[in-house]
Structure formats: structure tokens, C-alpha cells
Amino acid sequence: MPISTRRPFRRPRHVPATDYEVVIVGAGAAGLSAALLLGRCRRRVLLCDGGRPRNHFSPAVHGFLSRDGIKPHELLRIGHEQLASYPTVERRENCVSQASKDPETGIFHLTLDSGRAVTTRKIILATGVTDILPPIDGMHELWGRGVLHCPYCHGFEVCDQPVAVYGTNKSVAGFALLISRWSKDVAVCTDGWTGLSEHARHRLKRHHIILHEQPISQLIGRRNRQLHRINFQDGTSLARHALFIHPEQQHRSPLAEQLGCRLLQRSGAVWVDKRIQTSVSGVYAAGDITPAAQQALIAAAEGAQAAISCNEQLTREECT
Ligand SMILES: Cc1cc2nc3c(=O)[nH]c(=O)nc-3n(C[C@H](O)[C@H](O)[C@H](O)COP(=O)(O)OP(=O)(O)OC[C@H]3O[C@@H](n4cnc5c(N)ncnc54)[C@H](O)[C@@H]3O)c2cc1C
């Protein structure tokens, strides 16, 4: 059947004229999924992406229903390919650098890094996060292969192997106990931090998890970027197949702050309600920037929810 390019209806007079109905910022799993649903609603959408997804260091995306083990860029390529069927979705390889809301009209004004200014009735922020790795020799080189952040994504690939868990605060104990479901040979490396409580030390010992508190000097990898050993500053070393770490994170983009969206104090995540709307009416957020678990499938689901919420709110405004 030929694809309809007709608009479903005319803009009612009381609805403000804007370049787009929805601008989606970020075309990772969350943004692409939002664009797909809005394209199917025949909404006028601009989808902007100015970089690479968070997991581009990784060889594979795991745990994504029907796509388990797919390369990160292949997942996105399929997403873009399928989006091409929806003519009301325009895609740009641009960063959105500025965003503001006109308090009188409720219209959003965005500026792209090309200098182009656009207006829209709704925004979906799907801009993701950046991981800030500790400055240890070898950490960046092995990130995504020998240095891993998530056992749900990569635990199965290293199960029953000797692994280590890195952490310099009390959450390291819980993280190590979680990892011990995948391997019985777990070591904790606190890189010079010695603040673990007696209770936490006992729990680790009870589960045969060995504690290494001395500072790390270097991670030695194999040619395929898997971890080989952890060298410590005191001259000792530990053979390990992988190191798990929960790195610090920061937002990829300052747009949520610029728009005045409420951020959660502890995690810095963008607060959203059950419709995935932020504290600013008309601004939705999806994917890793929200408090939900950081998984590609969950990001895609949040993107879909944001799209549905946007479309329903736009419809309410149109059908008074
Ligand atoms: C090493 C590694 C491995 C992982 N492995 C898995 C796995 O196996 N399975 C799994 O489910 N999850 C995995 N994850 C988590 C997964 O990558 C994220 O949950 C997922 O990418 C989140 O999707 P997102 O759309 O929110 O963000 P992203 O995929 O990070 O996409 C955000 C996009 O927004 C763009 N952007 C940012 N700011 C702007 C701006 N101002 N203007 C325009 N564009 C902008 C960025 O360029 C980026 O393309 C892994 C993560 C890492 C770090």
C-alpha cells in the first residue's frame, strides 16, 4: 500500500503555528523509538542527533528482545531504516544547543549547532548520559569490553570467570554481591579507599569475595580489549577477566537545565511523571537521563511512552 503523505487534518486556528509539532533531541534507542511512534501518528517531527550513542564502545547490545547480541550501531541503523517509511519525520545530524519556552505562548524555541532556529509545541529530551571513568591507566581503552558497567548487559558473557568490582564508596559491597550471582570468583578493588564498614567486610567474606584496598596503578588488557590483569601500586597484581564499575555520570546535554526541568538531587536524573513528562509542561524525557534502569530496551519503551503522551496531549489541545 502506498504511504500517505497527507496531513490528517488542518491546524485549528487556536493552535499556534510552529515549524514542528515535536522536536526529539537525541536519536539513540529512546529518541528513535519516540520518532517511530510519532511518525506513525503522522506528527510533524524533527529528530536531531549530534553524536554517538552511549554504548558505542561496546561490541554488542544484550537483553534487547529479538536483537540480543546485535552491534550497537546496527540496532540504530535498523531504527533509522524503518523510520524512513514515515515522511513526516525529518532527521538532522545536528546538536540542539539552546532551548527555551515562551511563557506567553508555550512555544519552544530551539537553536541547532548549524545556527538554524526552530519552533515546536513539544520537546522530547532523549540525550543520554556520559560515563566519567576514573583516571586509571588502561580504563578508557578497555571500557565496554574488559571494563563493564552492567551485569544485566554483559554478566552472562563473563560468567564463571574471575572478575573484579571497582568502587570507592560503600555501594561497592552491594555491587560485588550482585556480581557474585554470575561468578563465584569475585574480588573487590577499592583503589586506596578504606572506608568499608565491618558489617560490609563480613558480608563480603561470607560470600568468599576478596577485598583489595591498595591503589591500582594500571589495567592490562588483551589484544581484543578484554581485561588480563589489574596491577596495584604496591607491586602486586591480580589476574581478572573483567572489571565491573559504576562510573560517575553526567548529562550529555544541558538542555534539561536550560529548560528548568527538575533534576533528582542524588542521581541528577531528570524527574518525570508516569507519562514521562518532566516538571516543565510540554517537555518529555526518555532513556538514560530519567531515573529508570539504564537499558536500551527500557530507553526504547520510555521513548514510546513519551511519544504517546505527546500525541495525546497535542490531540487534547487541538480538539477543544
Ligand atoms: C559500554 C556500554 C555497554 C552497554 N551495553 C548495553 C547492553 O548490552 N544492553 C542494554 O540494554 N544496554 C546497554 N547499555 C546501556 C545503553 O547504552 C543505554 O541504556 C542506551 O543507549 C540509552 O539510550 P538513550 O537513547 O537514552 O541514550 P543514548 O543511546 O546515549 O543516545 C543519546 C543520543 O543523544 C545524542 N545527543 C545528546 N545531546 C544532544 C544534543 N544536544 N543534540 C542532539 N543530539 C544529542 C547523542 O549524540 C546520542 O546519540 C550499555 C552502555 C554502555 C556504556
The ligand as a MOL file (V3000), in Angstrom:
LIG
                    3D

  0  0  0     0  0            999 V3000
M  V30 BEGIN CTAB
M  V30 COUNTS 53 58 0 0 0
M  V30 BEGIN ATOM
M  V30 1 C 29.6790 0.2260 27.3760 0
M  V30 2 C 28.1870 0.1060 27.4550 0
M  V30 3 C 27.5450 -1.0650 27.0950 0
M  V30 4 C 26.1620 -1.1860 27.1850 0
M  V30 5 N 25.5650 -2.3600 26.8660 0
M  V30 6 C 24.2250 -2.4910 26.9300 0
M  V30 7 C 23.5940 -3.7250 26.6160 0
M  V30 8 O 24.2530 -4.7100 26.2770 0
M  V30 9 N 22.2500 -3.7920 26.7140 0
M  V30 10 C 21.4770 -2.7180 27.0990 0
M  V30 11 O 20.2580 -2.8210 27.1560 0
M  V30 12 N 22.0600 -1.5320 27.4160 0
M  V30 13 C 23.4100 -1.3990 27.3330 0
M  V30 14 N 23.9980 -0.2140 27.6740 0
M  V30 15 C 23.1370 0.9020 28.0780 0
M  V30 16 C 22.5770 1.5710 26.8150 0
M  V30 17 O 23.6560 2.0050 26.0090 0
M  V30 18 C 21.7100 2.7600 27.1950 0
M  V30 19 O 20.7370 2.3750 28.1330 0
M  V30 20 C 21.0240 3.3290 25.9470 0
M  V30 21 O 21.9940 3.6880 24.9920 0
M  V30 22 C 20.2010 4.5370 26.3450 0
M  V30 23 O 19.6090 5.0900 25.2120 0
M  V30 24 P 19.3430 6.6460 25.1290 0
M  V30 25 O 18.5880 6.8270 23.8520 0
M  V30 26 O 18.7460 7.1430 26.3920 0
M  V30 27 O 20.7870 7.3430 25.0760 0
M  V30 28 P 21.9600 7.1970 24.0060 0
M  V30 29 O 21.9490 5.8810 23.3560 0
M  V30 30 O 23.2000 7.6060 24.7130 0
M  V30 31 O 21.5810 8.2690 22.9040 0
M  V30 32 C 21.5750 9.6410 23.1870 0
M  V30 33 C 21.8200 10.3690 21.8920 0
M  V30 34 O 21.5690 11.7630 22.0940 0
M  V30 35 C 22.5060 12.4980 21.3520 0
M  V30 36 N 22.5800 13.8430 21.9230 0
M  V30 37 C 22.9870 14.2190 23.1570 0
M  V30 38 N 22.8700 15.5420 23.3130 0
M  V30 39 C 22.3730 16.0180 22.1480 0
M  V30 40 C 22.0360 17.3290 21.6970 0
M  V30 41 N 22.1490 18.4060 22.4730 0
M  V30 42 N 21.5720 17.4680 20.4440 0
M  V30 43 C 21.4140 16.4020 19.6210 0
M  V30 44 N 21.7310 15.1350 19.9970 0
M  V30 45 C 22.1930 14.9420 21.2550 0
M  V30 46 C 23.7900 11.7070 21.4890 0
M  V30 47 O 24.6760 12.0080 20.4420 0
M  V30 48 C 23.2800 10.2700 21.4320 0
M  V30 49 O 23.3120 9.7550 20.1230 0
M  V30 50 C 25.3830 -0.0820 27.6150 0
M  V30 51 C 26.0200 1.1180 27.9810 0
M  V30 52 C 27.4060 1.2080 27.9170 0
M  V30 53 C 28.0810 2.4830 28.3400 0
M  V30 END ATOM
M  V30 BEGIN BOND
M  V30 1 1 1 2
M  V30 2 1 2 3
M  V30 3 2 2 52
M  V30 4 2 3 4
M  V30 5 1 4 5
M  V30 6 1 4 50
M  V30 7 2 5 6
M  V30 8 1 6 7
M  V30 9 1 6 13
M  V30 10 2 7 8
M  V30 11 1 7 9
M  V30 12 1 9 10
M  V30 13 2 10 11
M  V30 14 1 10 12
M  V30 15 2 12 13
M  V30 16 1 13 14
M  V30 17 1 14 15
M  V30 18 1 14 50
M  V30 19 1 15 16
M  V30 20 1 16 17
M  V30 21 1 16 18
M  V30 22 1 18 19
M  V30 23 1 18 20
M  V30 24 1 20 21
M  V30 25 1 20 22
M  V30 26 1 22 23
M  V30 27 1 23 24
M  V30 28 2 24 25
M  V30 29 1 24 26
M  V30 30 1 24 27
M  V30 31 1 27 28
M  V30 32 2 28 29
M  V30 33 1 28 30
M  V30 34 1 28 31
M  V30 35 1 31 32
M  V30 36 1 32 33
M  V30 37 1 33 34
M  V30 38 1 33 48
M  V30 39 1 34 35
M  V30 40 1 35 36
M  V30 41 1 35 46
M  V30 42 1 36 37
M  V30 43 1 36 45
M  V30 44 2 37 38
M  V30 45 1 38 39
M  V30 46 1 39 40
M  V30 47 2 39 45
M  V30 48 1 40 41
M  V30 49 2 40 42
M  V30 50 1 42 43
M  V30 51 2 43 44
M  V30 52 1 44 45
M  V30 53 1 46 47
M  V30 54 1 46 48
M  V30 55 1 48 49
M  V30 56 2 50 51
M  V30 57 1 51 52
M  V30 58 1 52 53
M  V30 END BOND
M  V30 END CTAB
M  END
